[in-house]
């Protein structure tokens, strides 16, 4: 089967963000900024760079700030134009023109699989991307664009994967997989284990927050049994999908920052700040002088 081009990207964004309390008591975690850009904007820009034209954000309570962010702001634009702040005006306008943004609600936090299922009616019978806003991938070529190209080659679901050495692998879903001889970046998935003990991990290939999924995944999510807390796990649905289709892991080029963790968020802020032409040089000099 040859699938159509990928046009849609799903962003699960209904979580409570408890790891960043008290900040996330009033601000959605996805709107926390790395330097001067919210987490979710990094992901949306990555999806757009991969050719996506429709962004589906799965929201929950108290997430209106995301809708405001991607909407136009006539009052702000008028003020910036009146003050002749063209660079800021262009930046503000570009956000509202990134893509068509569609919102759907996940009324209860019933797992990642359930969040993806909430996008079923909007996605329809097409392959689609899933991006978790917590994972920021800094790369010359958009991580999702790399994955889209792999999807067109394989016509199969693709899971972004990173090699994690040592006991830290226990924090991830882990692939049971075989290398693909003709493509060193691809891994043929035979199974997967959610957060195994280090000694039980089938490989060092961890799943990170980037997926391309075929539309059959929705049927699989609807059929899998809920796990702990009544949650529907996406990994369970992907394992079920393996009965019908091939699934591949993909080693992307780029550096991932776990911005869903406080320490990872701080590291990402420093590294992305240092790469900025306007902030990098003075920031680097300040860091050199900082007493450690």
N, C-alpha and C positions, 0 to 999 in steps of 0.2 A: 504493500500500500504506500502511495506517495501522498504525504500530507500537504496542506496548503502552507503558505508562509506564516510564520508566527507573528501575530499582531497584538496579542494581549498579555499583560503581565499582572499577576495577582500579588498584593502586598497584605499579608496578615498583620493587622495593627490594632487588635482589640485587647491586647494584654494590659494588665494593671501596672506593669513597670515597678514592681515592689522593690527591686534591687537598687532603685534610685530614689526611694523615699528619703526625705520628705519632698524633694523637688517635684516628683511625679504625682503628688497629691492634687496639683492644679494644672500641671503641664503634661501632655502626653509624652511618654518616653521617646516616641518617634520624632518629637519636635525639639529634643535636646540638641544643641548645636555643637558641631565640631568646627572650631574656628568661627565661621559666620554662616554656616549652612546646616539646616536640620538634618538629622540622620536619614529621614525618609527621602529627602531631596537627592541625596547621593544615589540612593537606589533607583529612584525614578529616572534620573539622568542616565544611569547605567542601562536601564531597560530601553530608554529612547534611543541610545546609541546603538542598541542591538536591533533596532528596527521596529520596536513596539510603538503603536499609535494609540492604544487604549490601555489605561492604567486603572485597575480595579482595586480599591483600597477597602479591606474588610475592617470595619471600625466597631467600636463599642461605645459605652457611655463616656461622656466628657471628652470626646475626641474632636470637637468642632474646630479646634485650632488648626488641624490639618486641612480642613475644608477651606478655612479662611486663607491659609498660606498659599494654596494653589489657585485661589480665585483672584480676580482683578481687584485692585484697590484704588478707585478713582480719586478719593480724597488725598491719599498718600502720593499718587502719581502727579496730581495737580500741584501739590506743595513742592515736590522735588523739581518739577518743570519750572515753577515760578522762581525757584531759587537757583535755577540753572545747574542743577546737580545731575548732569546727563548720565554719567557712569552708573550712579545709583538708580536712576530712573530706568535705564536699560536692564539692569539686574533684576529689578522688581517686575518689570513687564515680562521678561523672559520666563520667569517662574510660571506665570499664568498661561503661557503659550507652549509649555513643554509637550503636552499631549492632552487628549480627552480624558478627564478624570471621572470615574464612576465610583460611587460609594454604596456599600451594602453593609448591613449590620449583622454582627454575631451577638445575639442577645445574651448568651451564656458562654463562659470560657471553657469550651468542651474539647480542647486540643487542637493541634495544628491541622489534622485531617478535617475536623469539623469546620475550621476557618476556611480552608480551601473549598470545601463543599458549598459554603455560602456563596461562592462565585459561580456556581454551576450554570445558572440561568443566563448570566451575562457572557460567560465564556462560550457556551454552546458546544457544538461538535467540532472543536478546533484544538490543536495542540497549544499549549500556553506556558508561560514562565511563572515561576513563583520565586519571589525574593524576600528574604527576611531582613528587615531594616537594621537589625542589630549588627549584621555582618557587613562591614565596609571593605570592599576589595579595591585596592589601589593598583592600577595596571595601565600600561600604555594602550592596550586594546581592551575595551570593556569586557569584563569577565563573562557577562551574559552574551555578548557578541561572539566570543570564542565558543561558548556552549551552543549557540544557535547554529554556527557553522558545523559543529559536530553532529547536531541533530539532523541537519540536512544530509549529512553523509550517512548516518545510520538509520534515519527514519524511526528512531526509538527514543524512549525517555532517557534523559541525561541527568545525572546527579553530580554536582560539583564535589570534588574530593580533595582532601589535603592530607599529607602524611604527618601523623602525630606520633612522635616517639615517646616511649615510656608510659608510666601510669596515667598521664593526662588523657590518654585515649578513652578512659572510662567515662569521660564526660560527654561522649559523642555517640551517635549512631555509627556503626562500623560495617564496612563492606566485606562480605565473603566473595572474593572475586578472582578472576584470572586476567593476566595481561593480554591485550590484543596485539598479535605479532606485527601487523602492518602499521600500527599507530601507537606510539609509546605513551600518548596522553590518555588513551582509552583503556578502560577496565571492564570486562564482561562480568556483570553482577550475577552471582549464583544465589545469594541470600544476603541478609543483613541482621545485625544484632544491635539492640538498643542499649547503650551504656554498659557494656560488658566489663567484668573484672579484667585487669591488665593481662592476666595469664590465660584468659578465655577469649581474648580478642582474635578473630579469625585473620586479621591483617592490620597493618598500621594505617589503612586508608579510611579516614573519617569522612563522614558526610557533613558538608557545611551548608549554609543557608541560601543555596541557589539550586533551582530545579527547572527542568523542562519536562512537562508531562503530557502524555497523550490523553485525549478526552475519556478513554476507558477508565481512567483513574477514578472518576466520579462514581461509576458503578462499584468499584472496589471499596471505596470509602463507605458507601451505603451498606455494603455487605459485611464488613469486618465487625467483630464484636468490640464493644467499648472496653477499655482497659481500666486502670486505677482511676477513681474519681469520675467514672463515666466518660472519660475522654476517648475520642477517636484519634488514633495515632496515624500520621501519614506514612510512617515506615511500615506499619502493618498493611496498609493498603498497597504500597509499592511491592511488598513481598507477595501479596495476592496477585498483583499484576504480572509477576514473573511466570505465572502459570499459563499466560496467554501471549505475552510479548517479551522480547528482549529488553533489558535495561542496562545502561552503561554508566560507569563512573567516569569522571573526567578530571584530570589533573590540569588545572588552569594555570596560566602565567600571571603572576601578580602577588601582592602581599595582602593577606586578610588581617583586618583588625576586628577583634571581638569587642564592639562598642556597647554590648549589653552587660559588660562587666566593668566595674568602676576603674580598676587598674587598666584594663584594655582601653577604656574610654580616654583615660589620661595619656596613655602611650600614643593613641591615634591622634589626639589633639596636638601633641608635640611633633610627631612625624609629619602630619599634614601641614602644620604651621610652618615648619622648616622648609617645606617644598614651595611655599608661596613666594613669588618674586617680590611682592611688596612687604611681606612680614619676615621672610626667612633670614635675610642678612642681619637685621637688628636683633631678632629673636635669638639667633645663634650666638651673637656677641654677648647678649645678656646671659645666656646659659653658661657660657665660658666663665663669666665672672661670678656666677651664682655659687655661694658656699655650700659644698656638699661634704 
